């Protein structure tokens, strides 16, 4: 089962930083779903993944928040 990290209510830069911290403790190939409602998260989280070498498998806009499907590489 994928891990879910609900970061709704947190503002930049916390969603990207906490997603990075969570990915760091996961094993290679593990999936992480991040929920975030900060508008900057749609830029910050994919940028963090690119910088750290992780994959963004998908980003979906939900009712008032974004859902990121990340995978540790």
KOLGU-4560 file (N, C-alpha, C; in nm, 3 decimals, padded with zeros to 5 digits):
<recs>
<n_xx: 00.084 n_yy: -00.119 n_zz: 00.000 ca_xx: 00.000 ca_yy: 00.000 ca_zz: 00.000 c_xx: 00.089 c_yy: 00.125 c_zz: 00.000 mol: A seq: 1 type: UNK>
<n_xx: 00.050 n_yy: 00.221 n_zz: -00.081 ca_xx: 00.125 ca_yy: 00.347 ca_zz: -00.089 c_xx: 00.107 c_yy: 00.427 c_zz: 00.038 mol: A seq: 2 type: UNK>
<n_xx: 00.209 n_yy: 00.503 n_zz: 00.071 ca_xx: 00.201 ca_yy: 00.593 ca_zz: 00.185 c_xx: 00.134 c_yy: 00.723 c_zz: 00.140 mol: A seq: 3 type: UNK>
<n_xx: 00.051 n_yy: 00.780 n_zz: 00.226 ca_xx: -00.017 ca_yy: 00.906 ca_zz: 00.198 c_xx: 00.031 c_yy: 01.010 c_zz: 00.298 mol: A seq: 4 type: UNK>
<n_xx: 00.070 n_yy: 01.126 n_zz: 00.245 ca_xx: 00.118 ca_yy: 01.235 ca_zz: 00.328 c_xx: 00.024 c_yy: 01.354 c_zz: 00.305 mol: A seq: 5 type: UNK>
<n_xx: -00.059 n_yy: 01.384 n_zz: 00.404 ca_xx: -00.156 ca_yy: 01.493 ca_zz: 00.392 c_xx: -00.094 c_yy: 01.621 c_zz: 00.447 mol: A seq: 6 type: UNK>
<n_xx: -00.060 n_yy: 01.711 n_zz: 00.356 ca_xx: 00.005 ca_yy: 01.836 ca_zz: 00.393 c_xx: -00.085 c_yy: 01.956 c_zz: 00.368 mol: A seq: 7 type: UNK>
<n_xx: -00.214 n_yy: 01.931 n_zz: 00.357 ca_xx: -00.309 ca_yy: 02.041 ca_zz: 00.336 c_xx: -00.305 c_yy: 02.133 c_zz: 00.458 mol: A seq: 8 type: UNK>
<n_xx: -00.307 n_yy: 02.262 n_zz: 00.431 ca_xx: -00.300 ca_yy: 02.362 ca_zz: 00.536 c_xx: -00.161 c_yy: 02.417 c_zz: 00.561 mol: A seq: 9 type: UNK>
<n_xx: -00.059 n_yy: 02.351 n_zz: 00.505 ca_xx: 00.079 ca_yy: 02.399 ca_zz: 00.522 c_xx: 00.117 c_yy: 02.487 c_zz: 00.404 mol: A seq: 10 type: UNK>
<n_xx: 00.200 n_yy: 02.585 n_zz: 00.430 ca_xx: 00.242 ca_yy: 02.680 ca_zz: 00.327 c_xx: 00.388 c_yy: 02.656 c_zz: 00.289 mol: A seq: 11 type: UNK>
<n_xx: 00.423 n_yy: 02.705 n_zz: 00.172 ca_xx: 00.558 ca_yy: 02.697 ca_zz: 00.116 c_xx: 00.659 c_yy: 02.748 c_zz: 00.219 mol: A seq: 12 type: UNK>
<n_xx: 00.766 n_yy: 02.677 n_zz: 00.237 ca_xx: 00.819 ca_yy: 02.563 ca_zz: 00.163 c_xx: 00.791 c_yy: 02.428 c_zz: 00.230 mol: A seq: 13 type: UNK>
<n_xx: 00.707 n_yy: 02.426 n_zz: 00.334 ca_xx: 00.688 ca_yy: 02.303 ca_zz: 00.411 c_xx: 00.641 c_yy: 02.182 c_zz: 00.330 mol: A seq: 14 type: UNK>
<n_xx: 00.544 n_yy: 02.193 n_zz: 00.237 ca_xx: 00.505 ca_yy: 02.071 ca_zz: 00.164 c_xx: 00.621 c_yy: 02.004 c_zz: 00.091 mol: A seq: 15 type: UNK>
<n_xx: 00.703 n_yy: 02.080 n_zz: 00.022 ca_xx: 00.816 ca_yy: 02.021 ca_zz: -00.050 c_xx: 00.919 c_yy: 01.964 c_zz: 00.048 mol: A seq: 16 type: UNK>
<n_xx: 00.946 n_yy: 02.034 n_zz: 00.156 ca_xx: 01.045 ca_yy: 01.987 ca_zz: 00.253 c_xx: 01.000 c_yy: 01.859 c_zz: 00.323 mol: A seq: 17 type: UNK>
<n_xx: 00.874 n_yy: 01.853 n_zz: 00.361 ca_xx: 00.824 ca_yy: 01.733 ca_zz: 00.429 c_xx: 00.811 c_yy: 01.615 c_zz: 00.333 mol: A seq: 18 type: UNK>
<n_xx: 00.777 n_yy: 01.642 n_zz: 00.208 ca_xx: 00.774 ca_yy: 01.534 ca_zz: 00.108 c_xx: 00.915 c_yy: 01.479 c_zz: 00.086 mol: A seq: 19 type: UNK>
<n_xx: 01.013 n_yy: 01.568 n_zz: 00.080 ca_xx: 01.153 ca_yy: 01.527 ca_zz: 00.064 c_xx: 01.197 c_yy: 01.440 c_zz: 00.182 mol: A seq: 20 type: UNK>
<n_xx: 01.164 n_yy: 01.482 n_zz: 00.301 ca_xx: 01.201 ca_yy: 01.407 ca_zz: 00.422 c_xx: 01.137 c_yy: 01.268 c_zz: 00.423 mol: A seq: 21 type: UNK>
<n_xx: 01.010 n_yy: 01.261 n_zz: 00.381 ca_xx: 00.940 ca_yy: 01.132 ca_zz: 00.378 c_xx: 01.000 c_yy: 01.042 c_zz: 00.271 mol: A seq: 22 type: UNK>
<n_xx: 01.028 n_yy: 01.095 n_zz: 00.153 ca_xx: 01.089 ca_yy: 01.014 ca_zz: 00.047 c_xx: 01.225 c_yy: 00.961 c_zz: 00.090 mol: A seq: 23 type: UNK>
<n_xx: 01.299 n_yy: 01.038 n_zz: 00.168 ca_xx: 01.432 ca_yy: 00.997 ca_zz: 00.212 c_xx: 01.428 c_yy: 00.872 c_zz: 00.298 mol: A seq: 24 type: UNK>
<n_xx: 01.322 n_yy: 00.851 n_zz: 00.372 ca_xx: 01.316 ca_yy: 00.733 ca_zz: 00.460 c_xx: 01.251 c_yy: 00.611 c_zz: 00.393 mol: A seq: 25 type: UNK>
<n_xx: 01.197 n_yy: 00.629 n_zz: 00.272 ca_xx: 01.134 ca_yy: 00.518 ca_zz: 00.200 c_xx: 01.239 c_yy: 00.440 c_zz: 00.121 mol: A seq: 26 type: UNK>
<n_xx: 01.206 n_yy: 00.316 n_zz: 00.092 ca_xx: 01.295 ca_yy: 00.234 ca_zz: 00.011 c_xx: 01.281 c_yy: 00.266 c_zz: -00.136 mol: A seq: 27 type: UNK>
<n_xx: 01.381 n_yy: 00.229 n_zz: -00.213 ca_xx: 01.381 ca_yy: 00.254 ca_zz: -00.357 c_xx: 01.258 c_yy: 00.190 c_zz: -00.423 mol: A seq: 28 type: UNK>
<n_xx: 01.191 n_yy: 00.266 n_zz: -00.508 ca_xx: 01.072 ca_yy: 00.218 ca_zz: -00.577 c_xx: 00.943 c_yy: 00.241 c_zz: -00.502 mol: A seq: 29 type: UNK>
<n_xx: 00.951 n_yy: 00.287 n_zz: -00.377 ca_xx: 00.831 ca_yy: 00.309 ca_zz: -00.297 c_xx: 00.752 c_yy: 00.428 c_zz: -00.351 mol: A seq: 30 type: UNK>
<n_xx: 00.620 n_yy: 00.418 n_zz: -00.340 ca_xx: 00.531 ca_yy: 00.524 ca_zz: -00.388 c_xx: 00.482 c_yy: 00.608 c_zz: -00.271 mol: A seq: 31 type: UNK>
<n_xx: 00.466 n_yy: 00.737 n_zz: -00.297 ca_xx: 00.417 ca_yy: 00.831 ca_zz: -00.197 c_xx: 00.313 c_yy: 00.920 c_zz: -00.263 mol: A seq: 32 type: UNK>
<n_xx: 00.197 n_yy: 00.930 n_zz: -00.200 ca_xx: 00.093 ca_yy: 01.023 ca_zz: -00.245 c_xx: 00.094 c_yy: 01.142 c_zz: -00.151 mol: A seq: 33 type: UNK>
<n_xx: 00.109 n_yy: 01.261 n_zz: -00.207 ca_xx: 00.113 ca_yy: 01.383 ca_zz: -00.127 c_xx: -00.010 c_yy: 01.467 c_zz: -00.161 mol: A seq: 34 type: UNK>
<n_xx: -00.081 n_yy: 01.511 n_zz: -00.058 ca_xx: -00.194 ca_yy: 01.601 ca_zz: -00.073 c_xx: -00.152 c_yy: 01.737 c_zz: -00.022 mol: A seq: 35 type: UNK>
<n_xx: -00.166 n_yy: 01.840 n_zz: -00.106 ca_xx: -00.124 ca_yy: 01.974 ca_zz: -00.067 c_xx: -00.217 c_yy: 02.078 c_zz: -00.130 mol: A seq: 36 type: UNK>
<n_xx: -00.250 n_yy: 02.181 n_zz: -00.051 ca_xx: -00.337 ca_yy: 02.286 ca_zz: -00.104 c_xx: -00.267 c_yy: 02.421 c_zz: -00.122 mol: A seq: 37 type: UNK>
<n_xx: -00.138 n_yy: 02.427 n_zz: -00.092 ca_xx: -00.063 ca_yy: 02.550 ca_zz: -00.117 c_xx: -00.042 c_yy: 02.564 c_zz: -00.268 mol: A seq: 38 type: UNK>
<n_xx: -00.080 n_yy: 02.678 n_zz: -00.328 ca_xx: -00.065 ca_yy: 02.694 ca_zz: -00.473 c_xx: 00.078 c_yy: 02.673 c_zz: -00.524 mol: A seq: 39 type: UNK>
<n_xx: 00.177 n_yy: 02.706 n_zz: -00.443 ca_xx: 00.316 ca_yy: 02.689 ca_zz: -00.486 c_xx: 00.361 c_yy: 02.543 c_zz: -00.488 mol: A seq: 40 type: UNK>
<n_xx: 00.285 n_yy: 02.455 n_zz: -00.426 ca_xx: 00.325 ca_yy: 02.314 ca_zz: -00.423 c_xx: 00.329 c_yy: 02.252 c_zz: -00.562 mol: A seq: 41 type: UNK>
<n_xx: 00.247 n_yy: 02.302 n_zz: -00.656 ca_xx: 00.248 ca_yy: 02.245 ca_zz: -00.791 c_xx: 00.378 c_yy: 02.276 c_zz: -00.863 mol: A seq: 42 type: UNK>
<n_xx: 00.452 n_yy: 02.374 n_zz: -00.816 ca_xx: 00.585 ca_yy: 02.405 ca_zz: -00.869 c_xx: 00.692 c_yy: 02.341 c_zz: -00.782 mol: A seq: 43 type: UNK>
<n_xx: 00.679 n_yy: 02.360 n_zz: -00.650 ca_xx: 00.784 ca_yy: 02.320 ca_zz: -00.556 c_xx: 00.805 c_yy: 02.169 c_zz: -00.547 mol: A seq: 44 type: UNK>
<n_xx: 00.698 n_yy: 02.092 n_zz: -00.539 ca_xx: 00.713 ca_yy: 01.947 ca_zz: -00.521 c_xx: 00.774 c_yy: 01.881 c_zz: -00.644 mol: A seq: 45 type: UNK>
<n_xx: 00.725 n_yy: 01.906 n_zz: -00.767 ca_xx: 00.794 ca_yy: 01.848 ca_zz: -00.883 c_xx: 00.939 c_yy: 01.895 c_zz: -00.897 mol: A seq: 46 type: UNK>
<n_xx: 00.966 n_yy: 02.021 n_zz: -00.864 ca_xx: 01.104 ca_yy: 02.072 ca_zz: -00.870 c_xx: 01.193 c_yy: 01.997 c_zz: -00.771 mol: A seq: 47 type: UNK>
<n_xx: 01.143 n_yy: 01.977 n_zz: -00.648 ca_xx: 01.220 ca_yy: 01.902 ca_zz: -00.549 c_xx: 01.248 c_yy: 01.761 c_zz: -00.599 mol: A seq: 48 type: UNK>
<n_xx: 01.147 n_yy: 01.696 n_zz: -00.656 ca_xx: 01.166 ca_yy: 01.559 ca_zz: -00.707 c_xx: 01.271 c_yy: 01.556 c_zz: -00.817 mol: A seq: 49 type: UNK>
<n_xx: 01.265 n_yy: 01.652 n_zz: -00.907 ca_xx: 01.364 ca_yy: 01.657 ca_zz: -01.014 c_xx: 01.505 c_yy: 01.678 c_zz: -00.957 mol: A seq: 50 type: UNK>
<n_xx: 01.516 n_yy: 01.767 n_zz: -00.860 ca_xx: 01.646 ca_yy: 01.794 ca_zz: -00.799 c_xx: 01.702 c_yy: 01.676 c_zz: -00.723 mol: A seq: 51 type: UNK>
<n_xx: 01.615 n_yy: 01.598 n_zz: -00.660 ca_xx: 01.657 ca_yy: 01.484 ca_zz: -00.579 c_xx: 01.664 c_yy: 01.353 c_zz: -00.657 mol: A seq: 52 type: UNK>
<n_xx: 01.614 n_yy: 01.353 n_zz: -00.781 ca_xx: 01.619 ca_yy: 01.232 ca_zz: -00.864 c_xx: 01.500 c_yy: 01.140 c_zz: -00.846 mol: A seq: 53 type: UNK>
<n_xx: 01.391 n_yy: 01.188 n_zz: -00.788 ca_xx: 01.271 ca_yy: 01.108 ca_zz: -00.770 c_xx: 01.176 c_yy: 01.130 c_zz: -00.888 mol: A seq: 54 type: UNK>
<n_xx: 01.083 n_yy: 01.039 n_zz: -00.906 ca_xx: 00.989 ca_yy: 01.046 ca_zz: -01.018 c_xx: 00.856 c_yy: 01.105 c_zz: -00.973 mol: A seq: 55 type: UNK>
<n_xx: 00.798 n_yy: 01.186 n_zz: -01.060 ca_xx: 00.661 ca_yy: 01.235 ca_zz: -01.041 c_xx: 00.576 c_yy: 01.154 c_zz: -01.139 mol: A seq: 56 type: UNK>
<n_xx: 00.498 n_yy: 01.060 n_zz: -01.085 ca_xx: 00.416 ca_yy: 00.974 ca_zz: -01.170 c_xx: 00.285 c_yy: 01.039 c_zz: -01.211 mol: A seq: 57 type: UNK>
<n_xx: 00.245 n_yy: 01.144 n_zz: -01.141 ca_xx: 00.123 ca_yy: 01.213 ca_zz: -01.178 c_xx: 00.089 c_yy: 01.324 c_zz: -01.080 mol: A seq: 58 type: UNK>
<n_xx: 00.019 n_yy: 01.423 n_zz: -01.132 ca_xx: -00.032 ca_yy: 01.533 ca_zz: -01.051 c_xx: -00.176 c_yy: 01.554 c_zz: -01.093 mol: A seq: 59 type: UNK>
<n_xx: -00.266 n_yy: 01.551 n_zz: -00.995 ca_xx: -00.408 ca_yy: 01.570 ca_zz: -01.024 c_xx: -00.462 c_yy: 01.683 c_zz: -00.939 mol: A seq: 60 type: UNK>
<n_xx: -00.549 n_yy: 01.762 n_zz: -01.000 ca_xx: -00.616 ca_yy: 01.870 ca_zz: -00.928 c_xx: -00.746 c_yy: 01.813 c_zz: -00.871 mol: A seq: 61 type: UNK>
<n_xx: -00.760 n_yy: 01.825 n_zz: -00.742 ca_xx: -00.880 ca_yy: 01.778 ca_zz: -00.673 c_xx: -00.961 c_yy: 01.900 c_zz: -00.628 mol: A seq: 62 type: UNK>
<n_xx: -01.061 n_yy: 01.879 n_zz: -00.548 ca_xx: -01.147 ca_yy: 01.988 ca_zz: -00.499 c_xx: -01.072 c_yy: 02.072 c_zz: -00.395 mol: A seq: 63 type: UNK>
<n_xx: -00.998 n_yy: 02.172 n_zz: -00.442 ca_xx: -00.929 ca_yy: 02.262 ca_zz: -00.350 c_xx: -00.788 c_yy: 02.221 c_zz: -00.313 mol: A seq: 64 type: UNK>
<n_xx: -00.736 n_yy: 02.114 n_zz: -00.369 ca_xx: -00.600 ca_yy: 02.072 ca_zz: -00.340 c_xx: -00.543 c_yy: 01.993 c_zz: -00.457 mol: A seq: 65 type: UNK>
<n_xx: -00.414 n_yy: 01.968 n_zz: -00.452 ca_xx: -00.347 ca_yy: 01.887 ca_zz: -00.554 c_xx: -00.303 c_yy: 01.755 c_zz: -00.494 mol: A seq: 66 type: UNK>
<n_xx: -00.304 n_yy: 01.652 n_zz: -00.577 ca_xx: -00.259 ca_yy: 01.519 ca_zz: -00.537 c_xx: -00.140 c_yy: 01.481 c_zz: -00.623 mol: A seq: 67 type: UNK>
<n_xx: -00.027 n_yy: 01.456 n_zz: -00.558 ca_xx: 00.096 ca_yy: 01.421 ca_zz: -00.626 c_xx: 00.127 c_yy: 01.274 c_zz: -00.604 mol: A seq: 68 type: UNK>
<n_xx: 00.154 n_yy: 01.202 n_zz: -00.712 ca_xx: 00.196 ca_yy: 01.062 ca_zz: -00.703 c_xx: 00.346 c_yy: 01.061 c_zz: -00.729 mol: A seq: 69 type: UNK>
<n_xx: 00.423 n_yy: 01.035 n_zz: -00.624 ca_xx: 00.569 ca_yy: 01.037 ca_zz: -00.631 c_xx: 00.625 c_yy: 00.897 c_zz: -00.611 mol: A seq: 70 type: UNK>
<n_xx: 00.742 n_yy: 00.876 n_zz: -00.667 ca_xx: 00.809 ca_yy: 00.747 ca_zz: -00.650 c_xx: 00.957 c_yy: 00.770 c_zz: -00.624 mol: A seq: 71 type: UNK>
<n_xx: 01.007 n_yy: 00.705 n_zz: -00.518 ca_xx: 01.150 ca_yy: 00.716 ca_zz: -00.488 c_xx: 01.228 c_yy: 00.632 c_zz: -00.587 mol: A seq: 72 type: UNK>
<n_xx: 01.328 n_yy: 00.692 n_zz: -00.646 ca_xx: 01.409 ca_yy: 00.623 ca_zz: -00.745 c_xx: 01.540 c_yy: 00.581 c_zz: -00.683 mol: A seq: 73 type: UNK>
</recs>
